Amino acid sequence: MKIADYLGRERLTLTEFARRAGVSVAAMSRYASGQQIPRPETMRRLAEASGGQVGPSDFYAPAGQGHDHHDPAQAARHFLDGHPEIRYVDLFIADTNGVCRGKRALRSEALEVIDHGLKLVGSIFGLDIHGENVEETGLGMETGDRDQIAVPVDGRILPMPWVGPGAAQMLLTLLSEEGEPFFADPRQVLAGILAKFRELGLNPVVACELEFYLIDRERTAMGGPQPAASPHTGRRDWSTQVLSLDEMEAHRQVLAEITEAMEAQGVPVTGALSEYAPCQFEINLHHVADALVACDHALLFKRTVRAVARRHGIDATFMAKPYGGISGSGLHVHVSLVDEKGRNVFTPGQPQAEERLRHAVGGLMQAMAESMAVFAPNANSFRRFQLGSYAPVAPTWGFENRTVSLRVPGGDGKARRVEHRVCGADANPYLAVAAMLGAMHFGLTEQLDPGPPIEGNAYDLVAPSLPRHWSNALDAYDDGVILPRYFGERYHQHYGRLRRAEFERYQAEVNPLDHAWYLDRL
């Protein structure tokens, strides 16, 4: 009998069974989810603790079907055994803002975390952008700021090439004290939505495209950013040089080092280009058939870009709109769906391919307004949405059309997919993709019709209708009916309270522009 079935029948919590069997909650969670196969001694303990109901055969696939699970502890030890030079490991998790938080552990501590987990406060998901507790979320003092259990997502320890051979890193996710997915962890929110796709016999294939700016460490007289100077000429170019090979060459060393660092971490990249603004670039991440891994890659990419830029004496930012009057930075997400045989269900010629594509797009369009508080999570995010700026202001779709919010790229029909073009680069990738996939699932199950595709300039043909101000987006989010169904009511309320509290704090500040415009005139 599987562990989950046994717990349900006996009405035991995962924590209670873990204590009875003498294993850690983190390990029991991996056994129950099939992520890890127990060692023989542990299997004996599980059998004894369950009165023989849970046995060794419950952890293996039937003969001939194979088994793709691995032991995270074994994988971590194998990596460390092969890299005796590693002295410490960064253990980190992405908070609600997508900011990496955690601790730097010694080599021996990292192995302890693999086996037993890391105690970490649940309020890490109730922090604002400054890292301060937002008590309105109920995760701080109201709960006694309780510890939960952080566990590695897959046991992989990754190098940190920008630091040197003595350092490595490991990505974590949070479980509750009972060993269940912690409701406020964005990665767990996405995992819950992927389970709904499995019920349909479908799996999302996802790729993230992130734009970013390289900026000088020296700010302007007003404290604003300015493009990084060319290492070749020492000059600072303010002109728009889209697809400029000269600009790519000027910053070749830092861009090449970013690509090499990503490959060292096992993250496939497909190319780089200069974008529609000075010192703005995009390095594309390859699509993967696991949305969680695609978002892990996006998180690792942002961490890597910032770190490599610092090594070269400059900064990198994924702020959505660092400059007024110049292009903002987006997170474009490509999504296709494959069936249990790995076939893209959007490919022309597949059964109901056109209907499925249209239904998925219909769901994305219907959920777009209430999702804007996720796609554009802060005050600066909304400065990006300007007419004619390639930042969509209405739910639109079309084939091979970059003026719409949902583009179906041309090319090989086997790679047919939807490119979601609304998100800012400042969005949390787990939550952004969760909102998108939830909307697609909704469209598929409700068989929503998106209407005819847009041909021509969508900015001229469709009036703006998406929330373009933070307060309006928060209102639309609170009134939403689709996201609560996929995020879960509890998390939906949690995220809304966190964002609303940050909005109120931001609104209470008096900024320099207030003084410049009004102080001497009123």
RAWOJO-V467834 format. One record per backbone hydrogen bond with DSSP energy under -1.0 kcal/mol. CO is the residue of the C=O (numbers start at 1). NH is the residue of the N-H. If there is no record, write none. Layout:
co,nh
CO,NH
CO,NH
//
This chain:
co,nh
2,6
3,7
4,8
5,9
6,10
7,11
7,12
13,17
14,18
15,19
16,20
17,21
18,23
24,28
25,29
26,30
27,31
28,32
29,33
30,35
30,36
39,43
40,44
41,45
42,46
43,47
44,48
45,49
46,50
47,52
48,51
50,53
55,58
56,59
62,65
71,75
72,76
73,77
74,78
75,79
76,80
77,81
78,82
83,86
87,107
88,168
89,105
90,170
91,103
92,172
93,101
95,98
99,95
101,93
103,91
105,89
106,110
107,111
108,112
109,113
110,114
111,115
112,116
113,117
118,150
120,148
121,124
122,125
123,126
126,134
128,131
132,128
134,137
135,138
140,143
140,145
141,144
146,122
148,120
149,175
150,118
151,173
158,169
160,163
160,164
164,167
166,87
166,88
167,160
168,90
169,158
170,92
171,153
173,151
174,182
175,149
176,179
180,176
182,185
185,189
186,190
187,191
188,192
189,193
190,194
191,195
193,197
194,198
195,199
197,200
197,202
198,201
203,338
205,336
206,288
207,334
208,285
209,332
212,281
213,317
214,228
215,315
220,223
224,220
226,216
230,234
235,230
241,244
244,248
245,249
246,250
247,251
249,252
251,255
252,256
253,257
254,258
255,259
256,260
257,261
258,262
259,263
260,264
261,265
262,267
263,266
268,286
271,284
273,282
274,243
277,280
279,214
280,275
281,212
282,273
284,270
288,206
290,294
291,295
292,296
293,297
294,298
295,299
296,300
297,301
298,302
299,303
300,304
301,305
302,306
303,307
304,308
305,309
306,310
307,311
308,312
309,314
310,313
315,215
317,213
320,329
329,425
330,211
332,209
333,420
334,207
335,418
336,205
337,345
338,203
339,342
343,339
344,347
347,350
350,353
352,356
353,357
354,358
355,359
356,360
357,361
358,362
359,363
360,364
361,365
362,366
363,367
367,371
369,372
371,374
371,375
372,376
375,424
380,383
381,384
384,386
386,389
393,465
393,466
394,396
396,406
397,454
398,408
405,421
406,398
407,419
408,400
412,415
413,416
418,335
419,407
420,333
423,331
424,427
428,432
429,433
430,434
431,435
432,436
433,437
434,438
435,439
436,440
437,441
438,442
439,443
440,444
441,445
442,446
443,448
457,461
458,462
469,473
470,474
471,475
472,476
473,477
474,478
475,479
477,480
483,486
483,487
484,488
488,492
489,493
490,494
491,495
492,496
493,497
494,498
495,499
496,500
497,501
498,502
499,503
500,504
501,505
502,506
503,507
504,508
506,509
511,514
511,515
512,516
513,517
514,518
515,519
518,521
518,522
//
